[in-house]
């Protein structure tokens, strides 16, 4: 994740693994200042990052991050 995420910013390298794994995740700020609830509690001011691979345009996932916490939730994203 980038240090100062903002909507409309270009996507960025999120993870990489060379062959034979061939994994090249990208990340992009999807939403800011959201609210989400998980079994551990509810969080406000949540940042949502969309992770994807350019070679797989129909597959992505949304990762939710709360300030002062690690990732608090992950969901598969639907193509919009």
Backbone bond lengths (Angstrom), bond angles and torsions (degrees), N, CA, C in turn:
res aa  C-N    CA-C-N  psi(-1)  N-CA   C-N-CA  omega(-1)  CA-C   N-CA-C  phi
1 X - - - 1.438 - - 1.529 107.84 -
2 X 1.311 115.30 143.46 1.462 118.62 179.14 1.529 110.68 -78.90
3 X 1.323 116.46 159.99 1.464 121.40 -174.21 1.528 113.04 -68.83
4 X 1.322 117.99 -36.55 1.463 121.93 -177.02 1.525 109.54 -127.50
5 X 1.331 117.13 76.57 1.459 119.99 -177.08 1.525 111.83 -66.87
6 X 1.336 115.65 142.81 1.461 119.97 176.04 1.516 108.96 -148.90
7 X 1.311 115.74 147.22 1.458 121.25 178.82 1.523 109.98 -62.63
8 X 1.304 116.36 142.39 1.455 121.24 177.87 1.515 114.26 85.45
9 X 1.319 118.06 -5.75 1.467 120.77 179.01 1.531 109.61 -72.66
10 X 1.303 116.11 156.17 1.466 121.39 178.47 1.524 110.73 -64.11
11 X 1.329 116.03 154.50 1.464 118.47 176.10 1.523 109.55 -71.13
12 X 1.318 116.47 166.17 1.467 122.03 -174.29 1.513 109.80 -144.20
13 X 1.334 116.65 161.35 1.468 121.45 178.56 1.520 108.92 -66.23
14 X 1.322 116.23 128.31 1.461 122.02 -179.61 1.523 110.85 -109.50
15 X 1.318 117.11 -27.65 1.453 121.39 -179.80 1.517 110.18 -173.66
16 X 1.327 116.42 155.72 1.462 120.50 -176.94 1.520 110.17 -153.11
17 X 1.326 115.64 139.98 1.464 122.07 172.08 1.530 106.97 -140.57
18 X 1.326 118.24 127.65 1.463 121.54 -178.34 1.537 111.36 -72.62
19 X 1.347 116.87 172.47 1.465 120.50 176.27 1.523 109.68 -54.72
20 X 1.290 119.22 145.04 1.460 126.73 12.01 1.527 114.11 -88.23
21 X 1.312 119.13 -0.81 1.468 120.87 -177.79 1.531 110.95 -74.11
22 X 1.319 117.40 -42.54 1.474 122.89 178.46 1.523 112.66 54.23
23 X 1.291 116.15 62.94 1.454 123.12 -177.33 1.517 108.15 -120.56
24 X 1.327 117.71 125.70 1.462 121.64 -178.10 1.527 110.11 -143.12
25 X 1.325 116.86 74.59 1.465 120.90 -178.85 1.520 111.14 -70.78
26 X 1.324 114.06 144.47 1.459 122.89 174.06 1.521 107.12 -118.50
27 X 1.305 117.15 155.90 1.455 122.01 177.10 1.513 110.19 -130.22
28 X 1.332 115.72 151.31 1.460 120.53 176.58 1.525 108.45 -152.10
29 X 1.325 116.24 138.53 1.458 120.16 177.26 1.522 108.22 -62.65
30 X 1.328 115.72 124.29 1.460 121.93 -175.52 1.528 110.96 -103.81
31 X 1.341 116.33 -45.91 1.465 121.99 177.47 1.527 108.55 -149.35
32 X 1.315 116.09 155.06 1.468 121.32 176.38 1.526 108.90 -128.75
33 X 1.326 115.81 160.74 1.458 123.31 175.46 1.526 112.68 53.57
34 X 1.330 115.63 46.25 1.460 122.20 179.55 1.528 110.54 -96.61
35 X 1.323 115.88 174.63 1.458 122.00 175.41 1.518 107.30 -127.52
36 X 1.335 117.18 139.72 1.457 121.75 176.52 1.520 109.23 -146.69
37 X 1.323 114.76 151.97 1.465 120.86 177.66 1.520 109.29 -122.81
38 X 1.308 115.17 137.75 1.464 123.45 177.49 1.535 106.22 -133.88
39 X 1.333 118.37 171.07 1.461 119.19 -179.07 1.537 114.24 -53.39
40 X 1.332 117.46 -29.59 1.468 120.58 -178.68 1.525 113.39 -78.54
41 X 1.333 117.58 -11.98 1.457 120.43 -179.98 1.509 112.31 143.88
42 X 1.316 116.03 -176.87 1.466 122.16 179.29 1.523 109.25 -108.40
43 X 1.313 115.19 146.21 1.463 121.65 -176.76 1.523 110.03 -129.45
44 X 1.321 115.69 141.72 1.464 122.63 174.62 1.518 108.39 -112.43
45 X 1.317 117.08 164.06 1.456 120.95 178.16 1.521 112.44 67.10
46 X 1.315 116.44 32.24 1.462 122.15 -175.11 1.523 111.18 -81.38
47 X 1.319 115.58 138.77 1.462 123.84 175.08 1.525 107.96 -97.08
48 X 1.339 116.99 133.54 1.461 121.81 179.14 1.528 108.32 -114.84
49 X 1.329 115.63 122.56 1.459 123.03 178.70 1.522 108.68 -109.88
50 X 1.331 117.00 132.62 1.463 121.34 173.71 1.514 107.86 -94.75
51 X 1.331 116.98 122.00 1.464 122.23 176.33 1.513 109.15 -104.46
52 X 1.329 116.07 139.68 1.454 120.97 -177.72 1.517 109.78 -158.51
53 X 1.322 115.57 170.20 1.460 122.54 170.75 1.513 107.23 -118.52
54 X 1.306 117.54 133.04 1.467 120.77 -179.72 1.528 111.68 -59.43
55 X 1.329 117.18 -29.80 1.467 120.63 -179.21 1.532 112.42 -78.24
56 X 1.336 117.82 -7.36 1.470 122.08 179.70 1.532 109.12 -130.32
57 X 1.331 117.83 73.18 1.465 120.84 -172.50 1.524 115.23 -64.02
58 X 1.323 118.50 -20.58 1.466 120.52 -178.90 1.528 113.36 -91.11
59 X 1.319 118.23 2.03 1.464 121.16 -176.98 1.526 110.19 -123.61
60 X 1.322 115.53 128.57 1.466 119.95 174.08 1.517 108.15 -158.41
61 X 1.317 115.62 166.89 1.458 121.02 175.65 1.515 109.30 -138.87
62 X 1.313 115.39 152.24 1.452 121.64 178.21 1.519 108.26 -104.74
63 X 1.321 116.22 131.67 1.459 121.75 177.54 1.528 108.08 -117.33
64 X 1.326 115.11 133.90 1.457 123.20 -174.59 1.520 109.08 -108.23
65 X 1.328 116.15 128.78 1.462 121.88 -178.65 1.522 109.93 -124.62
66 X 1.326 116.06 128.22 1.459 121.79 176.74 1.530 108.52 -105.15
67 X 1.308 116.36 141.03 1.472 121.40 -179.39 1.532 110.24 -55.81
68 X 1.310 115.73 131.96 1.456 121.18 178.95 1.520 114.28 80.54
69 X 1.318 117.09 1.26 1.465 122.42 179.14 1.519 108.69 -126.68
70 X 1.302 114.54 160.77 1.459 118.32 170.29 1.520 106.78 -77.32
71 X 1.299 116.04 -170.44 1.458 120.76 178.10 1.524 109.17 -51.06
72 X 1.323 117.94 131.06 1.462 119.63 -177.67 1.523 112.70 -106.62
73 X 1.329 118.67 -13.21 1.455 120.56 179.44 1.525 109.60 -164.00
74 X 1.336 115.23 157.38 1.469 120.69 176.01 1.514 107.48 -145.00
75 X 1.320 116.53 136.79 1.461 121.50 -179.88 1.524 109.57 -140.47
76 X 1.312 116.18 147.11 1.453 120.20 173.44 1.519 107.88 -70.53
77 X 1.307 116.70 141.46 1.462 120.72 -179.21 1.520 109.31 -100.15
78 X 1.305 114.87 146.11 1.463 120.29 173.81 1.514 108.19 -93.16
79 X 1.302 115.01 147.24 1.456 119.25 177.39 1.516 109.40 -68.52
80 X 1.322 116.55 131.82 1.466 120.42 -179.99 1.506 110.91 -105.21
